[in-house]
Amino acid sequence: MPITDAVIVAAIVAAFIVFGMVLAWGEYQTRHLSRPDRSGGSAGDKKSAPIETVQAPTAPGQGLNAAAS
């Protein structure tokens, strides 16, 4: 293998090693993040209410099967 090809392959391998090190560093930095407390103020012993989701209203003919009508 010519020296030029060896340098190119070494640069590619080095780029992958640096990329892996950056991913490992980011994973290490974010491993033990604590979630924010959602208790709602001073009432820490009360359980917070569940989050309710509501279906957004759609105009007539704008549903998922609008093409079928």
Beta strands, then each sheet from edge to edge (+ up, - down):
end
